[in-house]
């Protein structure tokens, strides 16, 4: 996730959220950095630990996984923490990629993929992250400054 954020910061030229929002007045970064946007959204879904990438719940613990021992107020706090993290990630994604401060479309997207996609196995998630996404993002970070410098020289 941090490599995708570095690509966005390199493109905008600032780490300030207001500068990132102002740079997206004409065209959102989602269109300019489409593959990076998809990787960042995928990383956020994996970071949240919600289906289809819920690594916290093993195959044999599909009842409730790590939440089996909790009930009452303790379960409510874990449940509240999970949904507040969804709200934070929604705001984070919409500010970085779409230039909005409304997380509702991203939260709807999270509910939609939870209901429609099957659970992924842990070996598939790990091989996707280490074998595909990490080399692509590393190469993109090495390529992006030369691309931005070339575009600045042409303009």
Protein Blocks (a to p, Z undefined) as FASTA:
>chain_A
ZZmmmmmmmmnopabfklmmmmmmmpcfklmmmmlmmmmmmmmmmmnopafklfkbcfkl
mmnommmmpghjlmmmmmmmmmmmmmmmmmmmmmmmnopabfklmmmmmmmmmmmpccdd
fklmmmmmmmmmmmmmmmmmmmmmmmmmmmmmmZZ
